[in-house]
Amino acid sequence: MKPDLGLLAEYAEGLLDGTPAGDEVARRLGSDPAWARAYRALAVALPAVRADLAALADPGPLPAEVARRVEARLASSPSRRRWRWAAGAAAAVAVVAGVGTGATWPSATVDPGTSGRATPPSRVGGTVVTHSGADAASAGVLGLEASPRVAADGGVPPALSRLVAPTALVACLDAVERATSTGPPPSVDFGRYEGRPALVVVLAGGPGRTVVAGPACGLHGADLRARLDSPR
Amino acid sequence: MADDRALLAAHAAGDPDAFGTLVRRHRDRLWAVALRTLGDREEAADALQDALISAYRSAGGFRGDAAVTTWLHRIVVNACLDRVRRRRPTVPLPDEPAVVDDRTDSVATRLTVHAALAGLPAEQRAALVLVDLEGMPVAEAASVLGVAEGTVKSRCARGRARLAVLLGHLRYDGNPGAAAPVPPPSRRPGEDM
């Protein structure tokens, strides 16, 4: 009988002590050189395995982009309405004027996708692009950003289809950056605001700074419709 | 500050903010478990979504026979294992270790730890993630996985032994009847597994 790695592993960690299986392994270790050799090799290898596992880097905190996807999914859950989820407890809103133009954003490919759930986020420059179809007008579950969602239905609304093109989206994000005097946004979502198709842009500078851009974003300025401040 | 049980009860009673507070409290650890169990960021994100939605909907059924964190971990791990089982079968591993590979520093002949974990059977991987990587006590891991403590210990022991092979700390000196484990990216010429 060939050495059984699983049995030897359990034996090495004392899991077979006092059992018939343990007695059998002990007998083979005393009589079968192959079993004894395998056991010695395993005993040397296991500390190295533990060291490898201990050295594995921590994954870090839940990424904001993943949190937003979860929020969008939860927001689209029918039970959300049943539980009177935070609808209406939304962020303070102030309309801001869209000014400025420009198209200096780094170019990249953008996958238009059809929904935030089914389509992995893509990137344009350093900005994560998602397509949740969710409405940004109420508070979210995980509270990472000031762009929580409700009533997500997925998909890119026709009104925003122009912005699926990388060049158009680059121009839009550049206009947003200029209009808000901020750096490259960390993320943009093809969503809605108060029921209307809109780009929800999280601004650079930390959570809680989000603006809503309309379908004309990038044509003659950023077409900003609202600024959402974190409810926290 | 409300404890986890109070938050879950409040959520079940209709408090619109309680579930978010609870999730914010534990999300990073749940993410770590999902990511390490699945080894793929997108899959982990999807699994975590599925799990949190399941937890959100089933909070009213929480019986209180375990800690809320254990309950949350159980839901996340089950969501991950469901995905692993749907993804692909595990490659069988030969069962005859031979000698210690004394040249284990060679990157070319080793799998990364992440890749090696991915080569384990799902149940062994989940046990190792909880116990060895997350530092969870065996008793709690047993509750999360829904098995006896001895089963967790056995899965961990067998998983570590398989990792020893996959990571190059233990190698085989030829076993024609056994299937090869998940192969390393490359192998030294003439060297058998």
Interface residues (C-beta under 8 A of the other chain):
Chain A: K2 P3 D4 L5 G6 L8 A9 E10 A12 E13 L15 A34 R37 A38 A41 L42 V44 A45 L46 A48 V49 R50 D52 L53 A54 A55 L56 D58 P59 G60 P61 L62 P63 V66 A67 R69 V70 R73 L74 S77 S79 W83 R84 W85 A86 A89 R117 P120 G140 V141 L142 G143
Chain B: H11 G14 P16 D17 F19 G20 V23 R24 R27 D28 L30 W31 A32 L35 R36 E42 A45 D46 L48 Q49 L52 I53 Y56 R57 L93 D95 E96 P97 A98 V99 V100 T104 V113 H114 L128 D132 L133 G150 K153 S154 C156 A157 R158 R160 A161 R162 L163 A164 V165 L167 H169 L170 N175
